[in-house]
Amino acid sequence: MKGDLHCHTRVSDGSMRAEDLVAYAARIGLDCLGVTDHDSMAGVERAQKAAADTGVRVIPGLEISAFDYKHGKKVHLLCYAPQKTDALLAFCGETLRERERATLEIIEKVKTRYPISEEAVRACAAESGSLYKQHILAALMDMGYALSMFGDLRQELFSKSAGGFAIVETHYPEAREAIGVAKQTGGLVVLAHPGLYHNFDSVEEFCTLGLDGIEASHPYHSVEDERTAREAAARYGLFVTGGSDFHGFYRSRVNPLFKKGLEGADLECFLTALEKRARQ
């Protein structure tokens, strides 16, 4: 069996529709597909409907954006198969509104140098539950100001090292609170790409709050990151997950579906944990 447990669609900041993502997964022979848009589950039902006759099992989920204020680091959490979603979606709804506020402020900054409009950005974000930087860049690409989503223009706008002129900070919820809210749903809670955000020092504490798994296999993980994640899983009794963190062409590097996906014993262990939780 093969699975990609970390994928984004146009519902958040991916370039592909949920239905097309499922068709893609079927074409490359995936058995499982985790639909994990940022702070939203709006694409899950669409994906499940599209997968009905394909043989692809859609794992419902979302990626929760949070921040570890104790250590000053971003934290992303994957919540799989949540059962009681009302409180979680309300919690994530605050993040979506905060992200939109920040992005609208960014648009005003960009307007000082480029003839962009909120309407043009919203057109690029038609299926999304919020506005993202990618949608601003897509609108600027439409107008011919860039040929790449992650080229010089993005540096000019958003790079701190390059003195980006359109940087606006977004406030995210505390990671520990996010874990608590996610646990209350009855779903499985996984620490996403800990090597990317340097979260390994927090794994032990997060386990005391109920963390179930850790994402070991990820395109942005080094060999050492993956080894450290697997060692943490063994030490704290976590299962491991993996996936492409798929965003289509809204990515800075080539990253097709199932790159760093999960198969064999790792996937079986995850599915067993999923089924066990569903019976509880």
Buried (B, 14 or more C-beta within 10 A) or exposed (E): EBBBBBBBBBBBBBBBBBBBBBBBBBEEEBBBBBBBBBBBBBBBEBBBEBBEEBEBBBBBBBBBBBBBEEBEBBBBBBBBBBEEBEEBBEBBBEBBEBBBBBBEBBBEBBEEEBEBEBEBBBEBBEBBBBBBBBBBBBBBBEEEBBEEBBEEBBEBBBEEEEEBEBEBEBEBBBBBEBBBBBBBBBBBBBBBBBBBBBBBEBBEBBBEBEBBBBBBBBBBBEEEBBEBBBBBBEEBEBBBBBBBBBBBBBBEEEBEBBBBBBBEEBBBBBBEBBEEBEEE
